[in-house]
Amino acid sequence: MATTGEGVNKSRGGVAGWLVRNWGKSAVAAVVILLVAWFALPDPEEAPQAPATVPVIRGDIENAVAASATLEPGNSVDVGARVTGQLNKLHVKLGNVVSEGDLLAEIDSFIQSQRVSSQEASLQALEANTDSQVASLELSRADLQRQKRLMEARATTEVDFDRAELSLAQAEAALARHYLQIDQARASLEEARAELNYTRIASPADGTIVKVLAQEGQMLNAMQTAPVILQIGDLSSIRVIAKIPEADVARLSSGMEAYFTTVSGGARRWNARLLEVSPIPEAGGGMGGLTYFDALLEVGNADGLLMPGMGAKVFFLTGSARDVLKVPLGALTFAPGDGAMSAAGQFAMRNAQRAGGSPWGGRRFRGGNNPWWGGGEAQNRRFEGGNRDADSPARPATVQVVDAEGAIETREVQIGFSNNVEAEVVSGLSEGELVVSGVNQSSVPNMGFGGFGGRRVW
């Protein structure tokens, strides 16, 4: 018995010793065994991907040129000071509504008042001297008549007679000059009174105070240019100034439909028409060195929600289809030349390949003469079927339609107007039907170890 136990221990010790002595070979053998077991096990079946579906709905499709814009008053008036002086009082504040003739501000009127008083005194002095000038004229006229009688009686000399005529002419000229001085004094008085009135600044129009550019106590110098102290804007209408990139100017024309939105207005649209596009780009170039042109729109603002200085996003409609059946562009697959396969078409292709068939009757999906997939070149192309004109003829496409039982069928449809997001369905679909627009992200397996979702890659 002892001999038998010693032999077993010796055998065990020999295997363990061999493993210790040949640890490298042991590790390689273990890896080979694991790989054989890995490939011997069957691959787990891939769960079918659930389609993302959308209903066929009725609505509008628009193709538009988008631009940023700024809002301005429909009409604005700069109110300035026409006399030099200190601004004593502002009777309005920013946002006040004023009517034509309302008092807006007052300028110190001391100098203007003194000038009026001086001109009034000068006029009164001239008018008081009028009687003296008239009396001198009458005396000269009487003296000339006396000299005429004396000449007839040969009782005077010709020198005295000539002096009498000269005296009358001088008196008449002096009176005429006196009347001109009175007229000049009256004009100077009216001018002084006007300058005095200019110290009280009245509103030239109805509107809202949109800018206040001066403060009480500020010195205003009107010697060269009239300083602007206020700006009145007519907010019953709003002008929208949009910045159009040079590349989009040719797509715009006067009278075309447009609408704009504002941040504060939420989803509300303000509809308008393009009035004009400036033929000269803005000075100095636009943002990023690009060239921009100003496009003008105007809308009513009866509710007062639009304010000067607001930013807006303007959309100029270059084409539209109203009240039509429409589906997302990703639900459509077009024939060669209209672009690469849609998301719905790729979904159908993957499911068909998984099932060992084809959604289009056994047609191959890559290479060859397959009309639904043009190979690598088509895969790299962006969709080119969008932005079609509303007058363009309908063109064929296919969609994946989901019936009431959840089965998916391929159906041919006719597509009309489209943009980069949606397309008009001319025929082949009814409102409310479900079409495949892609794959639900929740049904896509998570990426596992090595980025292969747990699938064997060796």
Protein Blocks (a to p, Z undefined) as FASTA:
>chain_A
ZZmmmmmmmmmmmmmmmmmmmmmmmmmmmmmmmmmmmmmpccdddddddddddddddddd
ddddddddddddfbdcddddfbdcddfbdcbdehiacdehiafbdcdfklmmmmmmmmmm
mmmmmmmmmmmmmmmmmmmmmmmmmmmmmmmnopacfklmmmmmmmmmmmmmmmmmmmmm
mmmmmmmmmmmmmmmmmmpccdfbgcddfbdcbdehiacdfklbccdfbdcddfkbccdd
ddddfklmmmpcehiacddddfklomaccddddfbdcfbdcehiaehhiacddddddddd
fkomacghiacdddddfbdcehiadddfklpccdehiaccdfklmmmmmmmmmnopafeg
oiafeghjbfkbgbjmlmmpccfkgoiafkbccdddddddddfkopacddddddddddfk
bccdfbhpaehiacdfbdcfklpccddehhlnopafZZ
